[in-house]
């Protein structure tokens, strides 16, 4: 009887393992993505909370100078180190990266709204900032006249409210 119970238990364990085999072959559970500045790459975070590792870099089809991953973890904004263009990189689909027409050349600061439907990007070289709305499906670019270079910034989900601070300015908008 014990042998029969042992065999049934092993059979159930083998069936459970077989059901999870595709998950194991794909690299295990996926917690999200992060920008790895040391490698200038977007990398998946694989594993479970408390026991996760960074996976191999995502290949967006161009070299990355800077990137920010959206809070929804399904796309990122990335600056090409080859030509300075700002691009949308789709992380959970096979869509190719898309250039954001009219976006700043080589921004060096980026921040997403809480849902990721908007972002603010700034270039300390040019002192310009832009609001990006409608992300990721219908991106729209709007220039912002801030007259300062933010060190800290935030934007609302609809892109109508921004909060910025600049070092030494004593000002915030």
Phi and psi in radians as a Rosetta constraint file:
Dihedral C 1 N 2 CA 2 C 2 CIRCULARHARMONIC -1.116 0.35
Dihedral N 2 CA 2 C 2 N 3 CIRCULARHARMONIC -0.656 0.35
Dihedral C 2 N 3 CA 3 C 3 CIRCULARHARMONIC -1.090 0.35
Dihedral N 3 CA 3 C 3 N 4 CIRCULARHARMONIC -0.716 0.35
Dihedral C 3 N 4 CA 4 C 4 CIRCULARHARMONIC -1.116 0.35
Dihedral N 4 CA 4 C 4 N 5 CIRCULARHARMONIC -0.750 0.35
Dihedral C 4 N 5 CA 5 C 5 CIRCULARHARMONIC -1.136 0.35
Dihedral N 5 CA 5 C 5 N 6 CIRCULARHARMONIC -0.700 0.35
Dihedral C 5 N 6 CA 6 C 6 CIRCULARHARMONIC -1.104 0.35
Dihedral N 6 CA 6 C 6 N 7 CIRCULARHARMONIC -0.778 0.35
Dihedral C 6 N 7 CA 7 C 7 CIRCULARHARMONIC -1.112 0.35
Dihedral N 7 CA 7 C 7 N 8 CIRCULARHARMONIC -0.694 0.35
Dihedral C 7 N 8 CA 8 C 8 CIRCULARHARMONIC -1.136 0.35
Dihedral N 8 CA 8 C 8 N 9 CIRCULARHARMONIC -0.704 0.35
Dihedral C 8 N 9 CA 9 C 9 CIRCULARHARMONIC -1.116 0.35
Dihedral N 9 CA 9 C 9 N 10 CIRCULARHARMONIC -0.761 0.35
Dihedral C 9 N 10 CA 10 C 10 CIRCULARHARMONIC -1.141 0.35
Dihedral N 10 CA 10 C 10 N 11 CIRCULARHARMONIC -0.661 0.35
Dihedral C 10 N 11 CA 11 C 11 CIRCULARHARMONIC -1.109 0.35
Dihedral N 11 CA 11 C 11 N 12 CIRCULARHARMONIC -0.754 0.35
Dihedral C 11 N 12 CA 12 C 12 CIRCULARHARMONIC -1.138 0.35
Dihedral N 12 CA 12 C 12 N 13 CIRCULARHARMONIC -0.696 0.35
Dihedral C 12 N 13 CA 13 C 13 CIRCULARHARMONIC -1.144 0.35
Dihedral N 13 CA 13 C 13 N 14 CIRCULARHARMONIC -0.709 0.35
Dihedral C 13 N 14 CA 14 C 14 CIRCULARHARMONIC -1.131 0.35
Dihedral N 14 CA 14 C 14 N 15 CIRCULARHARMONIC -0.694 0.35
Dihedral C 14 N 15 CA 15 C 15 CIRCULARHARMONIC -1.127 0.35
Dihedral N 15 CA 15 C 15 N 16 CIRCULARHARMONIC -0.744 0.35
Dihedral C 15 N 16 CA 16 C 16 CIRCULARHARMONIC -1.116 0.35
Dihedral N 16 CA 16 C 16 N 17 CIRCULARHARMONIC -0.709 0.35
Dihedral C 16 N 17 CA 17 C 17 CIRCULARHARMONIC -1.118 0.35
Dihedral N 17 CA 17 C 17 N 18 CIRCULARHARMONIC -0.733 0.35
Dihedral C 17 N 18 CA 18 C 18 CIRCULARHARMONIC -1.113 0.35
Dihedral N 18 CA 18 C 18 N 19 CIRCULARHARMONIC -0.644 0.35
Dihedral C 18 N 19 CA 19 C 19 CIRCULARHARMONIC -1.138 0.35
Dihedral N 19 CA 19 C 19 N 20 CIRCULARHARMONIC -0.535 0.35
Dihedral C 19 N 20 CA 20 C 20 CIRCULARHARMONIC -1.634 0.35
Dihedral N 20 CA 20 C 20 N 21 CIRCULARHARMONIC -0.002 0.35
Dihedral C 20 N 21 CA 21 C 21 CIRCULARHARMONIC -1.008 0.35
Dihedral N 21 CA 21 C 21 N 22 CIRCULARHARMONIC -0.763 0.35
Dihedral C 21 N 22 CA 22 C 22 CIRCULARHARMONIC -1.059 0.35
Dihedral N 22 CA 22 C 22 N 23 CIRCULARHARMONIC -0.664 0.35
Dihedral C 22 N 23 CA 23 C 23 CIRCULARHARMONIC -1.106 0.35
Dihedral N 23 CA 23 C 23 N 24 CIRCULARHARMONIC -0.727 0.35
Dihedral C 23 N 24 CA 24 C 24 CIRCULARHARMONIC -1.194 0.35
Dihedral N 24 CA 24 C 24 N 25 CIRCULARHARMONIC -0.690 0.35
Dihedral C 24 N 25 CA 25 C 25 CIRCULARHARMONIC -1.161 0.35
Dihedral N 25 CA 25 C 25 N 26 CIRCULARHARMONIC -0.535 0.35
Dihedral C 25 N 26 CA 26 C 26 CIRCULARHARMONIC -1.420 0.35
Dihedral N 26 CA 26 C 26 N 27 CIRCULARHARMONIC 0.028 0.35
Dihedral C 26 N 27 CA 27 C 27 CIRCULARHARMONIC 1.835 0.35
Dihedral N 27 CA 27 C 27 N 28 CIRCULARHARMONIC 0.089 0.35
Dihedral C 27 N 28 CA 28 C 28 CIRCULARHARMONIC 1.577 0.35
Dihedral N 28 CA 28 C 28 N 29 CIRCULARHARMONIC -3.006 0.35
Dihedral C 28 N 29 CA 29 C 29 CIRCULARHARMONIC -1.075 0.35
Dihedral N 29 CA 29 C 29 N 30 CIRCULARHARMONIC 2.551 0.35
Dihedral C 29 N 30 CA 30 C 30 CIRCULARHARMONIC -1.959 0.35
Dihedral N 30 CA 30 C 30 N 31 CIRCULARHARMONIC 2.059 0.35
Dihedral C 30 N 31 CA 31 C 31 CIRCULARHARMONIC -1.511 0.35
Dihedral N 31 CA 31 C 31 N 32 CIRCULARHARMONIC -0.431 0.35
Dihedral C 31 N 32 CA 32 C 32 CIRCULARHARMONIC 2.675 0.35
Dihedral N 32 CA 32 C 32 N 33 CIRCULARHARMONIC -2.702 0.35
Dihedral C 32 N 33 CA 33 C 33 CIRCULARHARMONIC -2.375 0.35
Dihedral N 33 CA 33 C 33 N 34 CIRCULARHARMONIC 2.754 0.35
Dihedral C 33 N 34 CA 34 C 34 CIRCULARHARMONIC -2.550 0.35
Dihedral N 34 CA 34 C 34 N 35 CIRCULARHARMONIC 2.734 0.35
Dihedral C 34 N 35 CA 35 C 35 CIRCULARHARMONIC -1.574 0.35
Dihedral N 35 CA 35 C 35 N 36 CIRCULARHARMONIC 2.193 0.35
Dihedral C 35 N 36 CA 36 C 36 CIRCULARHARMONIC -1.779 0.35
Dihedral N 36 CA 36 C 36 N 37 CIRCULARHARMONIC 1.784 0.35
Dihedral C 36 N 37 CA 37 C 37 CIRCULARHARMONIC -1.134 0.35
Dihedral N 37 CA 37 C 37 N 38 CIRCULARHARMONIC -0.522 0.35
Dihedral C 37 N 38 CA 38 C 38 CIRCULARHARMONIC -1.126 0.35
Dihedral N 38 CA 38 C 38 N 39 CIRCULARHARMONIC -0.609 0.35
Dihedral C 38 N 39 CA 39 C 39 CIRCULARHARMONIC -1.778 0.35
Dihedral N 39 CA 39 C 39 N 40 CIRCULARHARMONIC -0.096 0.35
Dihedral C 39 N 40 CA 40 C 40 CIRCULARHARMONIC 0.899 0.35
Dihedral N 40 CA 40 C 40 N 41 CIRCULARHARMONIC 0.933 0.35
Dihedral C 40 N 41 CA 41 C 41 CIRCULARHARMONIC -2.603 0.35
Dihedral N 41 CA 41 C 41 N 42 CIRCULARHARMONIC 2.670 0.35
Dihedral C 41 N 42 CA 42 C 42 CIRCULARHARMONIC -1.584 0.35
Dihedral N 42 CA 42 C 42 N 43 CIRCULARHARMONIC 2.271 0.35
Dihedral C 42 N 43 CA 43 C 43 CIRCULARHARMONIC -2.244 0.35
Dihedral N 43 CA 43 C 43 N 44 CIRCULARHARMONIC 2.496 0.35
Dihedral C 43 N 44 CA 44 C 44 CIRCULARHARMONIC -1.288 0.35
Dihedral N 44 CA 44 C 44 N 45 CIRCULARHARMONIC 2.604 0.35
Dihedral C 44 N 45 CA 45 C 45 CIRCULARHARMONIC -1.798 0.35
Dihedral N 45 CA 45 C 45 N 46 CIRCULARHARMONIC 1.920 0.35
Dihedral C 45 N 46 CA 46 C 46 CIRCULARHARMONIC -1.874 0.35
Dihedral N 46 CA 46 C 46 N 47 CIRCULARHARMONIC 2.483 0.35
Dihedral C 46 N 47 CA 47 C 47 CIRCULARHARMONIC 2.160 0.35
Dihedral N 47 CA 47 C 47 N 48 CIRCULARHARMONIC -2.651 0.35
Dihedral C 47 N 48 CA 48 C 48 CIRCULARHARMONIC -2.216 0.35
Dihedral N 48 CA 48 C 48 N 49 CIRCULARHARMONIC 2.813 0.35
Dihedral C 48 N 49 CA 49 C 49 CIRCULARHARMONIC -0.938 0.35
Dihedral N 49 CA 49 C 49 N 50 CIRCULARHARMONIC 2.267 0.35
Dihedral C 49 N 50 CA 50 C 50 CIRCULARHARMONIC 1.574 0.35
Dihedral N 50 CA 50 C 50 N 51 CIRCULARHARMONIC -0.207 0.35
Dihedral C 50 N 51 CA 51 C 51 CIRCULARHARMONIC -2.599 0.35
Dihedral N 51 CA 51 C 51 N 52 CIRCULARHARMONIC 1.077 0.35
Dihedral C 51 N 52 CA 52 C 52 CIRCULARHARMONIC -2.091 0.35
Dihedral N 52 CA 52 C 52 N 53 CIRCULARHARMONIC 2.719 0.35
Dihedral C 52 N 53 CA 53 C 53 CIRCULARHARMONIC -2.332 0.35
Dihedral N 53 CA 53 C 53 N 54 CIRCULARHARMONIC 2.702 0.35
Dihedral C 53 N 54 CA 54 C 54 CIRCULARHARMONIC -1.436 0.35
Dihedral N 54 CA 54 C 54 N 55 CIRCULARHARMONIC 2.316 0.35
Dihedral C 54 N 55 CA 55 C 55 CIRCULARHARMONIC -1.515 0.35
Dihedral N 55 CA 55 C 55 N 56 CIRCULARHARMONIC -3.059 0.35
Dihedral C 55 N 56 CA 56 C 56 CIRCULARHARMONIC -1.123 0.35
Dihedral N 56 CA 56 C 56 N 57 CIRCULARHARMONIC 2.575 0.35
Dihedral C 56 N 57 CA 57 C 57 CIRCULARHARMONIC -1.003 0.35
Dihedral N 57 CA 57 C 57 N 58 CIRCULARHARMONIC 2.524 0.35
Dihedral C 57 N 58 CA 58 C 58 CIRCULARHARMONIC -1.322 0.35
Dihedral N 58 CA 58 C 58 N 59 CIRCULARHARMONIC 2.425 0.35
Dihedral C 58 N 59 CA 59 C 59 CIRCULARHARMONIC -1.759 0.35
Dihedral N 59 CA 59 C 59 N 60 CIRCULARHARMONIC 1.791 0.35
Dihedral C 59 N 60 CA 60 C 60 CIRCULARHARMONIC -1.442 0.35
Dihedral N 60 CA 60 C 60 N 61 CIRCULARHARMONIC -0.081 0.35
Dihedral C 60 N 61 CA 61 C 61 CIRCULARHARMONIC 1.663 0.35
Dihedral N 61 CA 61 C 61 N 62 CIRCULARHARMONIC 0.089 0.35
Dihedral C 61 N 62 CA 62 C 62 CIRCULARHARMONIC -2.700 0.35
Dihedral N 62 CA 62 C 62 N 63 CIRCULARHARMONIC 2.744 0.35
Dihedral C 62 N 63 CA 63 C 63 CIRCULARHARMONIC -1.313 0.35
Dihedral N 63 CA 63 C 63 N 64 CIRCULARHARMONIC 2.449 0.35
Dihedral C 63 N 64 CA 64 C 64 CIRCULARHARMONIC -1.785 0.35
Dihedral N 64 CA 64 C 64 N 65 CIRCULARHARMONIC 2.308 0.35
Dihedral C 64 N 65 CA 65 C 65 CIRCULARHARMONIC -1.669 0.35
Dihedral N 65 CA 65 C 65 N 66 CIRCULARHARMONIC -0.628 0.35
Dihedral C 65 N 66 CA 66 C 66 CIRCULARHARMONIC -2.766 0.35
Dihedral N 66 CA 66 C 66 N 67 CIRCULARHARMONIC 2.563 0.35
Dihedral C 66 N 67 CA 67 C 67 CIRCULARHARMONIC -2.620 0.35
Dihedral N 67 CA 67 C 67 N 68 CIRCULARHARMONIC 2.712 0.35
Dihedral C 67 N 68 CA 68 C 68 CIRCULARHARMONIC -2.378 0.35
Dihedral N 68 CA 68 C 68 N 69 CIRCULARHARMONIC 2.256 0.35
Dihedral C 68 N 69 CA 69 C 69 CIRCULARHARMONIC -1.611 0.35
Dihedral N 69 CA 69 C 69 N 70 CIRCULARHARMONIC 2.356 0.35
Dihedral C 69 N 70 CA 70 C 70 CIRCULARHARMONIC -1.158 0.35
Dihedral N 70 CA 70 C 70 N 71 CIRCULARHARMONIC 2.687 0.35
Dihedral C 70 N 71 CA 71 C 71 CIRCULARHARMONIC -1.046 0.35
Dihedral N 71 CA 71 C 71 N 72 CIRCULARHARMONIC -0.476 0.35
Dihedral C 71 N 72 CA 72 C 72 CIRCULARHARMONIC -1.349 0.35
Dihedral N 72 CA 72 C 72 N 73 CIRCULARHARMONIC -0.155 0.35
Dihedral C 72 N 73 CA 73 C 73 CIRCULARHARMONIC 1.130 0.35
Dihedral N 73 CA 73 C 73 N 74 CIRCULARHARMONIC 0.290 0.35
Dihedral C 73 N 74 CA 74 C 74 CIRCULARHARMONIC -1.882 0.35
Dihedral N 74 CA 74 C 74 N 75 CIRCULARHARMONIC -0.145 0.35
Dihedral C 74 N 75 CA 75 C 75 CIRCULARHARMONIC -2.685 0.35
Dihedral N 75 CA 75 C 75 N 76 CIRCULARHARMONIC 2.914 0.35
Dihedral C 75 N 76 CA 76 C 76 CIRCULARHARMONIC -2.450 0.35
Dihedral N 76 CA 76 C 76 N 77 CIRCULARHARMONIC 2.750 0.35
Dihedral C 76 N 77 CA 77 C 77 CIRCULARHARMONIC -1.722 0.35
Dihedral N 77 CA 77 C 77 N 78 CIRCULARHARMONIC 2.298 0.35
Dihedral C 77 N 78 CA 78 C 78 CIRCULARHARMONIC -2.420 0.35
Dihedral N 78 CA 78 C 78 N 79 CIRCULARHARMONIC 2.449 0.35
Dihedral C 78 N 79 CA 79 C 79 CIRCULARHARMONIC -1.732 0.35
Dihedral N 79 CA 79 C 79 N 80 CIRCULARHARMONIC 2.221 0.35
Dihedral C 79 N 80 CA 80 C 80 CIRCULARHARMONIC -1.312 0.35
Dihedral N 80 CA 80 C 80 N 81 CIRCULARHARMONIC 2.230 0.35
Dihedral C 80 N 81 CA 81 C 81 CIRCULARHARMONIC -1.321 0.35
Dihedral N 81 CA 81 C 81 N 82 CIRCULARHARMONIC -0.241 0.35
Dihedral C 81 N 82 CA 82 C 82 CIRCULARHARMONIC -1.358 0.35
Dihedral N 82 CA 82 C 82 N 83 CIRCULARHARMONIC -0.726 0.35
Dihedral C 82 N 83 CA 83 C 83 CIRCULARHARMONIC -2.354 0.35
Dihedral N 83 CA 83 C 83 N 84 CIRCULARHARMONIC 0.025 0.35
Dihedral C 83 N 84 CA 84 C 84 CIRCULARHARMONIC 1.351 0.35
Dihedral N 84 CA 84 C 84 N 85 CIRCULARHARMONIC 0.076 0.35
Dihedral C 84 N 85 CA 85 C 85 CIRCULARHARMONIC -1.282 0.35
Dihedral N 85 CA 85 C 85 N 86 CIRCULARHARMONIC 2.575 0.35
Dihedral C 85 N 86 CA 86 C 86 CIRCULARHARMONIC -1.617 0.35
Dihedral N 86 CA 86 C 86 N 87 CIRCULARHARMONIC 2.259 0.35
Dihedral C 86 N 87 CA 87 C 87 CIRCULARHARMONIC -2.298 0.35
Dihedral N 87 CA 87 C 87 N 88 CIRCULARHARMONIC 2.656 0.35
Dihedral C 87 N 88 CA 88 C 88 CIRCULARHARMONIC -1.564 0.35
Dihedral N 88 CA 88 C 88 N 89 CIRCULARHARMONIC 2.216 0.35
Dihedral C 88 N 89 CA 89 C 89 CIRCULARHARMONIC -1.978 0.35
Dihedral N 89 CA 89 C 89 N 90 CIRCULARHARMONIC 2.102 0.35
Dihedral C 89 N 90 CA 90 C 90 CIRCULARHARMONIC -1.513 0.35
Dihedral N 90 CA 90 C 90 N 91 CIRCULARHARMONIC 2.122 0.35
Dihedral C 90 N 91 CA 91 C 91 CIRCULARHARMONIC -1.668 0.35
Dihedral N 91 CA 91 C 91 N 92 CIRCULARHARMONIC -0.360 0.35
Dihedral C 91 N 92 CA 92 C 92 CIRCULARHARMONIC -2.050 0.35
Dihedral N 92 CA 92 C 92 N 93 CIRCULARHARMONIC 0.185 0.35
Dihedral C 92 N 93 CA 93 C 93 CIRCULARHARMONIC -2.433 0.35
Dihedral N 93 CA 93 C 93 N 94 CIRCULARHARMONIC 2.974 0.35
Dihedral C 93 N 94 CA 94 C 94 CIRCULARHARMONIC -1.538 0.35
Dihedral N 94 CA 94 C 94 N 95 CIRCULARHARMONIC 0.135 0.35
Dihedral C 94 N 95 CA 95 C 95 CIRCULARHARMONIC -1.064 0.35
Dihedral N 95 CA 95 C 95 N 96 CIRCULARHARMONIC 2.411 0.35
Dihedral C 95 N 96 CA 96 C 96 CIRCULARHARMONIC -1.246 0.35
Dihedral N 96 CA 96 C 96 N 97 CIRCULARHARMONIC 2.731 0.35
Dihedral C 96 N 97 CA 97 C 97 CIRCULARHARMONIC -1.050 0.35
Dihedral N 97 CA 97 C 97 N 98 CIRCULARHARMONIC 2.520 0.35
Dihedral C 97 N 98 CA 98 C 98 CIRCULARHARMONIC -2.082 0.35
Dihedral N 98 CA 98 C 98 N 99 CIRCULARHARMONIC 2.314 0.35
Dihedral C 98 N 99 CA 99 C 99 CIRCULARHARMONIC -1.244 0.35
Dihedral N 99 CA 99 C 99 N 100 CIRCULARHARMONIC 2.383 0.35
Dihedral C 99 N 100 CA 100 C 100 CIRCULARHARMONIC -1.585 0.35
Dihedral N 100 CA 100 C 100 N 101 CIRCULARHARMONIC 1.723 0.35
Dihedral C 100 N 101 CA 101 C 101 CIRCULARHARMONIC -1.073 0.35
Dihedral N 101 CA 101 C 101 N 102 CIRCULARHARMONIC 2.345 0.35
Dihedral C 101 N 102 CA 102 C 102 CIRCULARHARMONIC 1.495 0.35
Dihedral N 102 CA 102 C 102 N 103 CIRCULARHARMONIC -0.086 0.35
Dihedral C 102 N 103 CA 103 C 103 CIRCULARHARMONIC -1.348 0.35
Dihedral N 103 CA 103 C 103 N 104 CIRCULARHARMONIC 2.737 0.35
Dihedral C 103 N 104 CA 104 C 104 CIRCULARHARMONIC -0.934 0.35
Dihedral N 104 CA 104 C 104 N 105 CIRCULARHARMONIC 2.553 0.35
Dihedral C 104 N 105 CA 105 C 105 CIRCULARHARMONIC -1.471 0.35
Dihedral N 105 CA 105 C 105 N 106 CIRCULARHARMONIC 2.193 0.35
Dihedral C 105 N 106 CA 106 C 106 CIRCULARHARMONIC 0.929 0.35
Dihedral N 106 CA 106 C 106 N 107 CIRCULARHARMONIC 0.928 0.35
Dihedral C 106 N 107 CA 107 C 107 CIRCULARHARMONIC -1.107 0.35
Dihedral N 107 CA 107 C 107 N 108 CIRCULARHARMONIC 2.601 0.35
Dihedral C 107 N 108 CA 108 C 108 CIRCULARHARMONIC -2.084 0.35
Dihedral N 108 CA 108 C 108 N 109 CIRCULARHARMONIC 0.091 0.35
Dihedral C 108 N 109 CA 109 C 109 CIRCULARHARMONIC -2.430 0.35
Dihedral N 109 CA 109 C 109 N 110 CIRCULARHARMONIC 2.350 0.35
Dihedral C 109 N 110 CA 110 C 110 CIRCULARHARMONIC -2.521 0.35
Dihedral N 110 CA 110 C 110 N 111 CIRCULARHARMONIC 2.450 0.35
Dihedral C 110 N 111 CA 111 C 111 CIRCULARHARMONIC -2.542 0.35
Dihedral N 111 CA 111 C 111 N 112 CIRCULARHARMONIC 2.379 0.35
Dihedral C 111 N 112 CA 112 C 112 CIRCULARHARMONIC -1.631 0.35
Dihedral N 112 CA 112 C 112 N 113 CIRCULARHARMONIC 2.715 0.35
Dihedral C 112 N 113 CA 113 C 113 CIRCULARHARMONIC -1.260 0.35
Dihedral N 113 CA 113 C 113 N 114 CIRCULARHARMONIC 2.951 0.35
Dihedral C 113 N 114 CA 114 C 114 CIRCULARHARMONIC -0.972 0.35
Dihedral N 114 CA 114 C 114 N 115 CIRCULARHARMONIC -0.657 0.35
Dihedral C 114 N 115 CA 115 C 115 CIRCULARHARMONIC -1.590 0.35
Dihedral N 115 CA 115 C 115 N 116 CIRCULARHARMONIC -0.259 0.35
Dihedral C 115 N 116 CA 116 C 116 CIRCULARHARMONIC 1.551 0.35
Dihedral N 116 CA 116 C 116 N 117 CIRCULARHARMONIC 0.074 0.35
Dihedral C 116 N 117 CA 117 C 117 CIRCULARHARMONIC -1.384 0.35
Dihedral N 117 CA 117 C 117 N 118 CIRCULARHARMONIC -0.185 0.35
Dihedral C 117 N 118 CA 118 C 118 CIRCULARHARMONIC -2.470 0.35
Dihedral N 118 CA 118 C 118 N 119 CIRCULARHARMONIC 2.790 0.35
Dihedral C 118 N 119 CA 119 C 119 CIRCULARHARMONIC -2.628 0.35
Dihedral N 119 CA 119 C 119 N 120 CIRCULARHARMONIC 2.757 0.35
Dihedral C 119 N 120 CA 120 C 120 CIRCULARHARMONIC -2.093 0.35
Dihedral N 120 CA 120 C 120 N 121 CIRCULARHARMONIC 2.323 0.35
Dihedral C 120 N 121 CA 121 C 121 CIRCULARHARMONIC -2.206 0.35
Dihedral N 121 CA 121 C 121 N 122 CIRCULARHARMONIC 2.494 0.35
Dihedral C 121 N 122 CA 122 C 122 CIRCULARHARMONIC -2.421 0.35
Dihedral N 122 CA 122 C 122 N 123 CIRCULARHARMONIC 2.677 0.35
Dihedral C 122 N 123 CA 123 C 123 CIRCULARHARMONIC -2.136 0.35
Dihedral N 123 CA 123 C 123 N 124 CIRCULARHARMONIC 2.055 0.35
Dihedral C 123 N 124 CA 124 C 124 CIRCULARHARMONIC -1.229 0.35
Dihedral N 124 CA 124 C 124 N 125 CIRCULARHARMONIC -0.471 0.35
Dihedral C 124 N 125 CA 125 C 125 CIRCULARHARMONIC -1.135 0.35
Dihedral N 125 CA 125 C 125 N 126 CIRCULARHARMONIC -0.814 0.35
Dihedral C 125 N 126 CA 126 C 126 CIRCULARHARMONIC -1.636 0.35
Dihedral N 126 CA 126 C 126 N 127 CIRCULARHARMONIC -0.274 0.35
Dihedral C 126 N 127 CA 127 C 127 CIRCULARHARMONIC 1.269 0.35
Dihedral N 127 CA 127 C 127 N 128 CIRCULARHARMONIC 0.270 0.35
Dihedral C 127 N 128 CA 128 C 128 CIRCULARHARMONIC -1.755 0.35
Dihedral N 128 CA 128 C 128 N 129 CIRCULARHARMONIC 2.624 0.35
Dihedral C 128 N 129 CA 129 C 129 CIRCULARHARMONIC -2.342 0.35
Dihedral N 129 CA 129 C 129 N 130 CIRCULARHARMONIC 2.669 0.35
Dihedral C 129 N 130 CA 130 C 130 CIRCULARHARMONIC -2.418 0.35
Dihedral N 130 CA 130 C 130 N 131 CIRCULARHARMONIC 2.604 0.35
Dihedral C 130 N 131 CA 131 C 131 CIRCULARHARMONIC -1.754 0.35
Dihedral N 131 CA 131 C 131 N 132 CIRCULARHARMONIC 2.312 0.35
Dihedral C 131 N 132 CA 132 C 132 CIRCULARHARMONIC -1.936 0.35
Dihedral N 132 CA 132 C 132 N 133 CIRCULARHARMONIC 2.155 0.35
Dihedral C 132 N 133 CA 133 C 133 CIRCULARHARMONIC -2.148 0.35
Dihedral N 133 CA 133 C 133 N 134 CIRCULARHARMONIC 2.953 0.35
Dihedral C 133 N 134 CA 134 C 134 CIRCULARHARMONIC 1.248 0.35
Dihedral N 134 CA 134 C 134 N 135 CIRCULARHARMONIC 0.372 0.35
Dihedral C 134 N 135 CA 135 C 135 CIRCULARHARMONIC -1.322 0.35
Dihedral N 135 CA 135 C 135 N 136 CIRCULARHARMONIC 2.549 0.35
Dihedral C 135 N 136 CA 136 C 136 CIRCULARHARMONIC -1.644 0.35
Dihedral N 136 CA 136 C 136 N 137 CIRCULARHARMONIC -0.201 0.35
Dihedral C 136 N 137 CA 137 C 137 CIRCULARHARMONIC -1.255 0.35
Dihedral N 137 CA 137 C 137 N 138 CIRCULARHARMONIC -0.792 0.35
Dihedral C 137 N 138 CA 138 C 138 CIRCULARHARMONIC -2.219 0.35
Dihedral N 138 CA 138 C 138 N 139 CIRCULARHARMONIC 1.204 0.35
Dihedral C 138 N 139 CA 139 C 139 CIRCULARHARMONIC -1.179 0.35
Dihedral N 139 CA 139 C 139 N 140 CIRCULARHARMONIC 2.391 0.35
Dihedral C 139 N 140 CA 140 C 140 CIRCULARHARMONIC -2.257 0.35
Dihedral N 140 CA 140 C 140 N 141 CIRCULARHARMONIC 2.501 0.35
Dihedral C 140 N 141 CA 141 C 141 CIRCULARHARMONIC -2.002 0.35
Dihedral N 141 CA 141 C 141 N 142 CIRCULARHARMONIC 2.303 0.35
Dihedral C 141 N 142 CA 142 C 142 CIRCULARHARMONIC -2.313 0.35
Dihedral N 142 CA 142 C 142 N 143 CIRCULARHARMONIC 2.200 0.35
Dihedral C 142 N 143 CA 143 C 143 CIRCULARHARMONIC -1.223 0.35
Dihedral N 143 CA 143 C 143 N 144 CIRCULARHARMONIC 2.498 0.35
Dihedral C 143 N 144 CA 144 C 144 CIRCULARHARMONIC -2.006 0.35
Dihedral N 144 CA 144 C 144 N 145 CIRCULARHARMONIC 2.330 0.35
Dihedral C 144 N 145 CA 145 C 145 CIRCULARHARMONIC -1.742 0.35
Dihedral N 145 CA 145 C 145 N 146 CIRCULARHARMONIC 1.509 0.35
Dihedral C 145 N 146 CA 146 C 146 CIRCULARHARMONIC -1.722 0.35
Dihedral N 146 CA 146 C 146 N 147 CIRCULARHARMONIC -0.444 0.35
Dihedral C 146 N 147 CA 147 C 147 CIRCULARHARMONIC 1.001 0.35
Dihedral N 147 CA 147 C 147 N 148 CIRCULARHARMONIC 0.545 0.35
Dihedral C 147 N 148 CA 148 C 148 CIRCULARHARMONIC -2.807 0.35
Dihedral N 148 CA 148 C 148 N 149 CIRCULARHARMONIC 2.849 0.35
Dihedral C 148 N 149 CA 149 C 149 CIRCULARHARMONIC -1.872 0.35
Dihedral N 149 CA 149 C 149 N 150 CIRCULARHARMONIC 1.916 0.35
Dihedral C 149 N 150 CA 150 C 150 CIRCULARHARMONIC -1.144 0.35
Dihedral N 150 CA 150 C 150 N 151 CIRCULARHARMONIC 2.504 0.35
Dihedral C 150 N 151 CA 151 C 151 CIRCULARHARMONIC -1.767 0.35
Dihedral N 151 CA 151 C 151 N 152 CIRCULARHARMONIC -0.403 0.35
Dihedral C 151 N 152 CA 152 C 152 CIRCULARHARMONIC -2.454 0.35
Dihedral N 152 CA 152 C 152 N 153 CIRCULARHARMONIC 2.385 0.35
Dihedral C 152 N 153 CA 153 C 153 CIRCULARHARMONIC -2.652 0.35
Dihedral N 153 CA 153 C 153 N 154 CIRCULARHARMONIC 2.704 0.35
Dihedral C 153 N 154 CA 154 C 154 CIRCULARHARMONIC -2.601 0.35
Dihedral N 154 CA 154 C 154 N 155 CIRCULARHARMONIC 2.723 0.35
Dihedral C 154 N 155 CA 155 C 155 CIRCULARHARMONIC -2.470 0.35
Dihedral N 155 CA 155 C 155 N 156 CIRCULARHARMONIC 2.557 0.35
Dihedral C 155 N 156 CA 156 C 156 CIRCULARHARMONIC -1.343 0.35
Dihedral N 156 CA 156 C 156 N 157 CIRCULARHARMONIC 2.862 0.35
Dihedral C 156 N 157 CA 157 C 157 CIRCULARHARMONIC -1.059 0.35
Dihedral N 157 CA 157 C 157 N 158 CIRCULARHARMONIC -0.576 0.35
Dihedral C 157 N 158 CA 158 C 158 CIRCULARHARMONIC -1.583 0.35
Dihedral N 158 CA 158 C 158 N 159 CIRCULARHARMONIC -0.039 0.35
Dihedral C 158 N 159 CA 159 C 159 CIRCULARHARMONIC 1.349 0.35
Dihedral N 159 CA 159 C 159 N 160 CIRCULARHARMONIC 0.147 0.35
Dihedral C 159 N 160 CA 160 C 160 CIRCULARHARMONIC -1.601 0.35
Dihedral N 160 CA 160 C 160 N 161 CIRCULARHARMONIC -0.247 0.35
Dihedral C 160 N 161 CA 161 C 161 CIRCULARHARMONIC -2.234 0.35
Dihedral N 161 CA 161 C 161 N 162 CIRCULARHARMONIC 2.287 0.35
Dihedral C 161 N 162 CA 162 C 162 CIRCULARHARMONIC -2.222 0.35
Dihedral N 162 CA 162 C 162 N 163 CIRCULARHARMONIC 2.688 0.35
Dihedral C 162 N 163 CA 163 C 163 CIRCULARHARMONIC -2.312 0.35
Dihedral N 163 CA 163 C 163 N 164 CIRCULARHARMONIC 2.122 0.35
Dihedral C 163 N 164 CA 164 C 164 CIRCULARHARMONIC -2.339 0.35
Dihedral N 164 CA 164 C 164 N 165 CIRCULARHARMONIC 2.709 0.35
Dihedral C 164 N 165 CA 165 C 165 CIRCULARHARMONIC -2.420 0.35
Dihedral N 165 CA 165 C 165 N 166 CIRCULARHARMONIC 2.505 0.35
Dihedral C 165 N 166 CA 166 C 166 CIRCULARHARMONIC -2.168 0.35
Dihedral N 166 CA 166 C 166 N 167 CIRCULARHARMONIC 2.438 0.35
Dihedral C 166 N 167 CA 167 C 167 CIRCULARHARMONIC -1.081 0.35
Dihedral N 167 CA 167 C 167 N 168 CIRCULARHARMONIC 2.286 0.35
Dihedral C 167 N 168 CA 168 C 168 CIRCULARHARMONIC 1.324 0.35
Dihedral N 168 CA 168 C 168 N 169 CIRCULARHARMONIC -0.084 0.35
Dihedral C 168 N 169 CA 169 C 169 CIRCULARHARMONIC -1.467 0.35
Dihedral N 169 CA 169 C 169 N 170 CIRCULARHARMONIC -0.448 0.35
Dihedral C 169 N 170 CA 170 C 170 CIRCULARHARMONIC 1.169 0.35
Dihedral N 170 CA 170 C 170 N 171 CIRCULARHARMONIC 0.220 0.35
Dihedral C 170 N 171 CA 171 C 171 CIRCULARHARMONIC -2.138 0.35
Dihedral N 171 CA 171 C 171 N 172 CIRCULARHARMONIC 2.656 0.35
Dihedral C 171 N 172 CA 172 C 172 CIRCULARHARMONIC -2.581 0.35
Dihedral N 172 CA 172 C 172 N 173 CIRCULARHARMONIC 2.517 0.35
